Amino acid sequence: MELKFEQTPSEIIVQQGNEWRRLHPDGPNWSAPGIEVRLEDTGSRCAVYLMSNHEEVLRIAIRWKGEFPQGTHIAADHWERGYGDLEWRGMISERVMPWYWTAYTEGQVYGFGVQTGAAALCFWQADASGITLWLDVRSGGCGVILNGRELLAAVIIRHEGQAGETLLESMHRFCRVMCEQPLLPDEPVYGGNNWYYAYGESSHREILSDTKRIAALAPSSGPRPYMIIDDGWQICHSRVCNGGPWFAGNYKFPDMAALAGEMKSLGTRPGLWMRPLLTTMKTPEEWQLNNRRNVNFPFEGTIMDPSIPGVLDQIREDVERVAAWGYELIKHDFSTFDLFGKWGFEMGSQPTDDGWSFADQSRTTAEIVTDLYRAIREASGNAIIIGCNTIGHLAAGYVHLQRTGDDTSGKVWERTRKYGVNTLAFRMPQHQAFFAADADCVGITEQIPWHLNKQWLHLLANSGTPLFVSAHPAAIGREQEEALAEAFRAASQPLPAAVPLDWLENSCPARWRLGGEEVRYDWFDLMETATLKHGTI
């Protein structure tokens, strides 16, 4: 039995204020007084246009009738990073499935999603009698005011597997259709990142020591490794500030441009972390984002509103300055939490709370977020961009690498197992279709048993995805050096994408195909699993 869904919606409703209004069809146009939704359907895709006069519009819901065969498995995406909860599941009517979902039944693959770069925050729900697409067109937590502007809210993509395709191949092809212009690195990306052993406690001298180690372990030919300076180089949790005698960094990082030059001379490509929206500097009051009233914000500083042209100009200047210092990779972080006031696992059907708006209420949240990503990309020059805590469906085309999941750990293995392995597997369809999928670091410390990290290092190095390691000097002996050198050798070469073999029934796949070889990993250690409940992560 096949999945069967009617091509014409059975119902479209729109939320304006606290009221949901039912639209009435007239061919491809669905309307009520003062509002219209227009559909341009070509079969495999359907463009959804919204037009409204002066009233605020919050959401659109489109319903199609249909039915699922018994035993259908469904996989869905996340709003931004995965949190160890990506998996194939059965029918769960209330399940929120952001951006796209894939159904697998009797060897056949079907997909329903929206094209990357949508102007709405979109999620799907599926039940025994049909599917619903919800389009959040709010500006922050208030309705968008279009003033007669016609908004292309989203382009729906329908997908069906082809004979001879594997499940992963079909899902990857689906992702390639959803993303028409991915931004991909020209060569493999690998190297070091100091976060998962330093956790912000580092210095110019310690970064150079890390750099020498990474350069020495890298192969002598092929692309050079990156060394990323993560959070902690700046004065505090502030944006890259405009001017001031301390601008180059804090007292442990007195000259960021000079550091980049030294890192290059040692044989690595320097990279730098930044948090573009958070500042502790004095800024115009009107630049401040009006979304802190009901949010427990655990960081010192102010979040800037990227819907304001002056804020975007300042962020461009900040990124241009980092690139001018000589950093060839820029990792920008925290923007989803800073804007939405929630982590992805907290969002559900409400990515951000009601009752607040961006300064520019004429544009949707999705449009404003996409403009932020575009500004960072344009200002970065030739630097590689990593998006972290960014929305992959909006960042596609503006980041070379996208973090697949929440942070791995150099302190508790269970966090790496839960977030790293799970999201590597379930975000693999996006790899080389939206961007290069970055499953985060191997945190090599004395706190993580080497027999576990050795397996994670082997999988990442041979997965065809980027590889970064955070290696504490005290945890590196001859065995670790040999394993790292072999991992860097593999990661420096273009490799076929790893295939999770048991992911239909296992959210933490243990069996993988790496090239032509099947490899089985043992991710579990009773002591380490118990530590999650009592240890620091």
GUTOR-948492 format. One record per residue (C-alpha): chain; x, y, z. Coordinates in steps of 0.02 Angstrom, whole numbers. Layout:
BEGIN
NODE pake      X      Y      Z
NODE    A      X      Y      Z
...
***
This chain:
BEGIN
NODE pake      X      Y      Z
NODE    A      0      0      0
NODE    A     67    173    -47
NODE    A     54    338     42
NODE    A    -92    430    -35
NODE    A   -128    614    -12
NODE    A   -243    731   -106
NODE    A   -147    865   -201
NODE    A   -277    999   -167
NODE    A   -291   1055     15
NODE    A   -450   1013    106
NODE    A   -436   1167    216
NODE    A   -333   1325    245
NODE    A   -349   1433    399
NODE    A   -256   1591    451
NODE    A   -226   1666    623
NODE    A   -250   1853    643
NODE    A   -238   1915    821
NODE    A   -322   1786    933
NODE    A   -439   1732    795
NODE    A   -421   1591    669
NODE    A   -510   1626    505
NODE    A   -562   1496    377
NODE    A   -515   1539    197
NODE    A   -629   1497     52
NODE    A   -560   1423   -110
NODE    A   -580   1495   -283
NODE    A   -464   1390   -390
NODE    A   -286   1416   -325
NODE    A   -337   1567   -221
NODE    A   -401   1548    -43
NODE    A   -468   1706     36
NODE    A   -569   1796    168
NODE    A   -598   1984    179
NODE    A   -429   2072    186
NODE    A   -322   1915    167
NODE    A   -275   1792     31
NODE    A   -169   1636     15
NODE    A   -121   1590   -163
NODE    A    -52   1421   -215
NODE    A     52   1391   -371
NODE    A     59   1202   -385
NODE    A    164   1114   -518
NODE    A    147    939   -445
NODE    A    315    909   -364
NODE    A    316   1081   -283
NODE    A    190   1210   -227
NODE    A    227   1393   -190
NODE    A    126   1470    -49
NODE    A     96   1658    -62
NODE    A     17   1765     73
NODE    A    -56   1938     51
NODE    A   -138   2046    184
NODE    A   -182   2228    198
NODE    A   -158   2308    368
NODE    A   -201   2171    491
NODE    A    -66   2069    579
NODE    A    -48   1889    521
NODE    A     27   1760    638
NODE    A      8   1588    561
NODE    A    -60   1489    414
NODE    A   -114   1307    424
NODE    A   -140   1201    267
NODE    A   -220   1029    277
NODE    A   -219    885    153
NODE    A   -320    726    174
NODE    A   -231    560    153
NODE    A   -183    396    231
NODE    A    -28    300    284
NODE    A      5    114    265
NODE    A     18     16    426
NODE    A    197      5    490
NODE    A    256    170    414
NODE    A    416    240    491
NODE    A    435    429    497
NODE    A    593    533    523
NODE    A    588    720    550
NODE    A    709    865    565
NODE    A    735    988    709
NODE    A    715   1177    716
NODE    A    903   1203    730
NODE    A   1026   1081    810
NODE    A    973    907    859
NODE    A    970    862   1044
NODE    A    992    674   1036
NODE    A    808    653    994
NODE    A    813    626    806
NODE    A    743    456    761
NODE    A    627    351    654
NODE    A    459    336    740
NODE    A    284    275    705
NODE    A    131    385    688
NODE    A    124    518    825
NODE    A    -10    645    783
NODE    A     55    782    898
NODE    A    235    764    841
NODE    A    306    930    781
NODE    A    414    901    626
NODE    A    508   1061    579
NODE    A    545   1096    395
NODE    A    528    921    322
NODE    A    492    740    358
NODE    A    521    573    272
NODE    A    411    419    274
NODE    A    477    244    243
NODE    A    356    103    209
NODE    A    379    -66    126
NODE    A    543    -11     49
NODE    A    469    149    -24
NODE    A    524    326     25
NODE    A    414    481     26
NODE    A    459    657     79
NODE    A    365    817    117
NODE    A    458    978    155
NODE    A    486   1159    112
NODE    A    626   1233     11
NODE    A    770   1308    110
NODE    A    764   1496    132
NODE    A    577   1501    171
NODE    A    502   1663    235
NODE    A    403   1568    368
NODE    A    453   1452    510
NODE    A    372   1292    451
NODE    A    328   1128    533
NODE    A    224    976    487
NODE    A    110    859    579
NODE    A     46    690    518
NODE    A   -100    587    579
NODE    A   -201    438    519
NODE    A   -312    543    407
NODE    A   -194    674    335
NODE    A    -51    797    353
NODE    A    -44    980    405
NODE    A     84   1113    365
NODE    A     96   1256    490
NODE    A    180   1416    432
NODE    A    231   1538    569
NODE    A    242   1709    485
NODE    A    257   1811    644
NODE    A    386   1949    666
NODE    A    456   1892    831
NODE    A    304   1849    937
NODE    A    181   1966    850
NODE    A     96   1956    683
NODE    A    185   2019    529
NODE    A    111   2177    450
NODE    A    127   2156    262
NODE    A     33   2315    211
NODE    A    -18   2237     46
NODE    A    150   2154     11
NODE    A    135   1980    -64
NODE    A    247   1862     36
NODE    A    314   1701    -37
NODE    A    298   1611    129
NODE    A    366   1442     73
NODE    A    386   1323    -72
NODE    A    322   1148    -31
NODE    A    425   1004   -100
NODE    A    352    831   -127
NODE    A    472    686   -147
NODE    A    460    504   -196
NODE    A    601    378   -195
NODE    A    666    297   -354
NODE    A    698    115   -392
NODE    A    870     59   -339
NODE    A    898    198   -212
NODE    A    943    160    -33
NODE    A    848    250    104
NODE    A    992    371    136
NODE    A   1019    402    -49
NODE    A    836    447    -72
NODE    A    836    563     79
NODE    A    995    646     17
NODE    A    917    675   -154
NODE    A    764    749    -67
NODE    A    878    871     27
NODE    A    966    919   -134
NODE    A    798    964   -210
NODE    A    751   1068    -58
NODE    A    915   1166    -69
NODE    A    951   1234   -243
NODE    A   1112   1329   -201
NODE    A   1211   1252    -58
NODE    A   1374   1331      0
NODE    A   1504   1194     14
NODE    A   1689   1197     59
NODE    A   1809   1168    -85
NODE    A   1910   1040     11
NODE    A   1895    933    168
NODE    A   1889   1029    332
NODE    A   1976    959    486
NODE    A   2085   1014    630
NODE    A   2072   1073    810
NODE    A   1958   1174    923
NODE    A   2010   1216   1100
NODE    A   1837   1223   1182
NODE    A   1812   1045   1244
NODE    A   1960   1044   1360
NODE    A   1990   1231   1391
NODE    A   1808   1285   1409
NODE    A   1853   1468   1390
NODE    A   2013   1464   1495
NODE    A   2150   1491   1367
NODE    A   2282   1613   1307
NODE    A   2388   1666   1160
NODE    A   2528   1550   1219
NODE    A   2412   1400   1243
NODE    A   2333   1423   1072
NODE    A   2505   1420    993
NODE    A   2544   1260   1086
NODE    A   2382   1183   1020
NODE    A   2425   1245    847
NODE    A   2596   1161    847
NODE    A   2518    996    901
NODE    A   2382   1000    768
NODE    A   2506   1048    631
NODE    A   2628    910    681
NODE    A   2492    776    675
NODE    A   2422    831    506
NODE    A   2483    751    344
NODE    A   2621    844    256
NODE    A   2523    855     93
NODE    A   2343    901     55
NODE    A   2236   1034    138
NODE    A   2307   1110    296
NODE    A   2213   1088    460
NODE    A   2115   1226    545
NODE    A   2142   1278    725
NODE    A   1988   1364    797
NODE    A   1999   1482    946
NODE    A   1832   1460   1031
NODE    A   1744   1566   1163
NODE    A   1856   1651   1289
NODE    A   1971   1757   1181
NODE    A   1862   1913   1196
NODE    A   1844   2029   1346
NODE    A   1691   1933   1403
NODE    A   1531   1873   1321
NODE    A   1525   2024   1207
NODE    A   1514   2048   1022
NODE    A   1671   2097    932
NODE    A   1671   2278    987
NODE    A   1702   2434    888
NODE    A   1867   2512    939
NODE    A   1948   2533   1109
NODE    A   2128   2498   1161
NODE    A   2084   2320   1212
NODE    A   1988   2280   1053
NODE    A   2107   2145    993
NODE    A   2053   2032   1138
NODE    A   2071   2015   1326
NODE    A   2236   2024   1420
NODE    A   2272   1841   1379
NODE    A   2249   1879   1194
NODE    A   2334   2047   1170
NODE    A   2344   2046    980
NODE    A   2224   1938    882
NODE    A   2295   1984    711
NODE    A   2472   1939    766
NODE    A   2407   1774    836
NODE    A   2325   1730    669
NODE    A   2490   1764    582
NODE    A   2587   1653    701
NODE    A   2460   1513    681
NODE    A   2481   1520    492
NODE    A   2670   1518    505
NODE    A   2656   1358    607
NODE    A   2560   1270    470
NODE    A   2375   1289    515
NODE    A   2231   1394    452
NODE    A   2169   1503    597
NODE    A   1985   1504    646
NODE    A   1888   1609    771
NODE    A   1723   1593    866
NODE    A   1607   1742    887
NODE    A   1435   1780    955
NODE    A   1371   1915    838
NODE    A   1214   1975    929
NODE    A   1269   1989   1111
NODE    A   1359   2146   1169
NODE    A   1414   2219   1335
NODE    A   1458   2383   1250
NODE    A   1349   2537   1256
NODE    A   1235   2540   1105
NODE    A   1088   2647   1053
NODE    A    936   2598   1154
NODE    A    835   2569    996
NODE    A    960   2434    944
NODE    A    910   2322   1089
NODE    A    799   2172   1052
NODE    A    634   2180   1143
NODE    A    629   1996   1194
NODE    A    699   1985   1369
NODE    A    541   2012   1473
NODE    A    494   1831   1503
NODE    A    659   1746   1465
NODE    A    784   1687   1595
NODE    A    939   1757   1510
NODE    A   1096   1687   1593
NODE    A   1223   1799   1507
NODE    A   1285   1974   1544
NODE    A   1247   2097   1406
NODE    A   1118   2152   1280
NODE    A   1050   2066   1125
NODE    A   1043   2175    971
NODE    A    895   2177    850
NODE    A    955   2124    676
NODE    A    799   2194    593
NODE    A    878   2367    618
NODE    A    993   2416    473
NODE    A   1122   2495    590
NODE    A   1139   2333    687
NODE    A   1170   2233    529
NODE    A   1298   2362    473
NODE    A   1389   2344    640
NODE    A   1389   2154    627
NODE    A   1460   2166    450
NODE    A   1600   2277    516
NODE    A   1637   2154    656
NODE    A   1648   2006    537
NODE    A   1751   2104    412
NODE    A   1873   2148    551
NODE    A   1893   1965    603
NODE    A   1926   1918    421
NODE    A   2049   2062    404
NODE    A   2145   1997    555
NODE    A   2180   1843    450
NODE    A   2055   1715    518
NODE    A   2009   1596    379
NODE    A   1864   1514    470
NODE    A   1728   1604    568
NODE    A   1612   1508    683
NODE    A   1459   1611    732
NODE    A   1357   1548    877
NODE    A   1205   1574    990
NODE    A   1100   1678    870
NODE    A    945   1566    882
NODE    A    942   1570   1071
NODE    A    982   1755   1074
NODE    A    837   1796    957
NODE    A    706   1667   1005
NODE    A    740   1653   1192
NODE    A    732   1463   1180
NODE    A    841   1315   1138
NODE    A    779   1204    998
NODE    A    716   1067   1113
NODE    A    605   1195   1202
NODE    A    520   1263   1045
NODE    A    393   1132    993
NODE    A    252   1214    897
NODE    A    298   1386    967
NODE    A    477   1430    916
NODE    A    467   1593   1014
NODE    A    342   1663   1138
NODE    A    200   1778   1090
NODE    A    195   1961   1136
NODE    A    356   2039   1070
NODE    A    410   2098    898
NODE    A    563   2149    802
NODE    A    582   2335    770
NODE    A    536   2302    588
NODE    A    368   2215    602
NODE    A    343   2217    414
NODE    A    459   2066    394
NODE    A    443   1891    463
NODE    A    562   1813    586
NODE    A    625   1695    451
NODE    A    662   1841    334
NODE    A    756   1934    471
NODE    A    858   1782    523
NODE    A    904   1745    342
NODE    A    961   1926    318
NODE    A   1074   1905    470
NODE    A   1154   1748    399
NODE    A   1174   1832    229
NODE    A   1259   1985    307
NODE    A   1385   1876    399
NODE    A   1423   1776    244
NODE    A   1446   1929    134
NODE    A   1561   2012    261
NODE    A   1670   1858    286
NODE    A   1763   1869    121
NODE    A   1840   1700     78
NODE    A   1827   1631    255
NODE    A   1741   1466    290
NODE    A   1583   1492    392
NODE    A   1521   1372    527
NODE    A   1344   1399    589
NODE    A   1317   1343    770
NODE    A   1147   1361    854
NODE    A   1088   1420    684
NODE    A    934   1364    588
NODE    A    995   1248    452
NODE    A    847   1272    338
NODE    A    879   1460    337
NODE    A   1069   1452    347
NODE    A   1087   1337    195
NODE    A   1177   1436     61
NODE    A   1258   1551    191
NODE    A   1363   1429    294
NODE    A   1490   1304    231
NODE    A   1472   1196    387
NODE    A   1324   1175    503
NODE    A   1329   1098    675
NODE    A   1217    945    676
NODE    A   1185    940    863
NODE    A   1206   1014   1035
NODE    A   1379   1015   1112
NODE    A   1478    855   1133
NODE    A   1587    850   1288
NODE    A   1762    833   1357
NODE    A   1690    798   1529
NODE    A   1550    669   1512
NODE    A   1550    539   1374
NODE    A   1362    514   1378
NODE    A   1337    687   1305
NODE    A   1448    647   1156
NODE    A   1359    482   1128
NODE    A   1187    560   1140
NODE    A   1216    717   1036
NODE    A   1362    671    925
NODE    A   1321    497    861
NODE    A   1134    528    848
NODE    A   1145    689    750
NODE    A   1285    628    637
NODE    A   1171    487    581
NODE    A   1008    580    562
NODE    A   1080    738    486
NODE    A   1183    638    359
NODE    A   1051    666    222
NODE    A   1090    853    233
NODE    A   1278    827    213
NODE    A   1339    898     48
NODE    A   1158    942      6
NODE    A   1129   1093    122
NODE    A   1309   1112    185
NODE    A   1443   1002    261
NODE    A   1373    921    419
NODE    A   1481    956    572
NODE    A   1444    831    712
NODE    A   1557    928    832
NODE    A   1718    883    919
NODE    A   1809    736    991
NODE    A   1848    802   1166
NODE    A   2005    706   1213
NODE    A   2033    730   1399
NODE    A   2079    623   1549
NODE    A   1895    625   1600
NODE    A   1836    528   1447
NODE    A   1889    345   1429
NODE    A   2000    329   1277
NODE    A   1917    168   1216
NODE    A   1756    269   1189
NODE    A   1836    424   1112
NODE    A   1943    315    999
NODE    A   1785    246    918
NODE    A   1706    419    899
NODE    A   1867    483    821
NODE    A   1871    337    699
NODE    A   1690    362    645
NODE    A   1706    550    620
NODE    A   1872    536    529
NODE    A   1803    409    406
NODE    A   1628    481    388
NODE    A   1667    603    248
NODE    A   1611    747    362
NODE    A   1721    879    447
NODE    A   1828    823    594
NODE    A   1879    932    741
NODE    A   1968    876    898
NODE    A   1993    960   1066
NODE    A   2147    877   1136
NODE    A   2208    913   1312
NODE    A   2398    897   1316
NODE    A   2391    788   1472
NODE    A   2280    661   1383
NODE    A   2392    639   1231
NODE    A   2515    496   1233
NODE    A   2593    394   1092
NODE    A   2433    294   1060
NODE    A   2328    451   1048
NODE    A   2455    535    934
NODE    A   2455    387    816
NODE    A   2265    381    812
NODE    A   2253    569    782
NODE    A   2380    563    642
NODE    A   2284    423    557
NODE    A   2119    515    585
NODE    A   2187    676    509
NODE    A   2255    578    362
NODE    A   2082    506    328
NODE    A   1988    669    361
NODE    A   2102    767    243
NODE    A   2040    664     95
NODE    A   1870    668      8
NODE    A   1778    514     70
NODE    A   1606    441     34
NODE    A   1475    485    164
NODE    A   1456    362    307
NODE    A   1294    261    308
NODE    A   1206    217    471
NODE    A   1145     39    447
NODE    A   1036     10    600
NODE    A    956    182    615
NODE    A    779    123    581
NODE    A    777     39    751
NODE    A    920    125    842
NODE    A    930    311    881
NODE    A   1117    289    919
NODE    A   1173    183    771
NODE    A   1307     55    811
NODE    A   1328    -17    635
NODE    A   1399     95    499
NODE    A   1461     74    322
NODE    A   1622    172    296
NODE    A   1670    161    113
NODE    A   1649    -24     73
NODE    A   1676    -84    251
NODE    A   1546   -117    385
NODE    A   1604    -64    558
NODE    A   1520    -97    724
NODE    A   1546     18    873
NODE    A   1505     -5   1057
NODE    A   1452    165   1120
NODE    A   1398    114   1294
NODE    A   1493    107   1457
NODE    A   1391     82   1615
NODE    A   1498    197   1723
NODE    A   1494    335   1593
NODE    A   1307    319   1565
NODE    A   1278    334   1753
NODE    A   1388    489   1758
NODE    A   1264    586   1653
NODE    A   1143    591   1799
NODE    A   1272    653   1922
NODE    A   1419    728   1827
NODE    A   1454    899   1756
NODE    A   1423    918   1569
***
